[in-house]
């Protein structure tokens, strides 16, 4: 990750893996600054309430966990179906999808 982003705790990072012009997966880090996270969540909550979504609530347990030192979090998502497309040279994801009910009737 570039140095300027590591110095700014308000930033999270995202990377994507491409092969043969297909996105195979992505990885990301989560925002772990408790003050910044609370500010953003309160802002989102206010916007939701302005739209009439009164059932939305602030996740105080999550914010408390970050505040108490929850370790940095992140995620990695690899599209197995897209990886199989690459390995089998399949032109369409419909050719390798595991759930036939999701295929077009013409296939």
Secondary structure, 3 states (H helix, E strand, C coil): CCHHHHHCCCCCCEEEEEECCEEEEEEEECCCCHHHHHHHHHHHHHHHHHCCCCCCCCCHHHHHHHHCCCCCCEEEEECHHHHHHHHHCCCCHHHCCCCHHHCCCCC
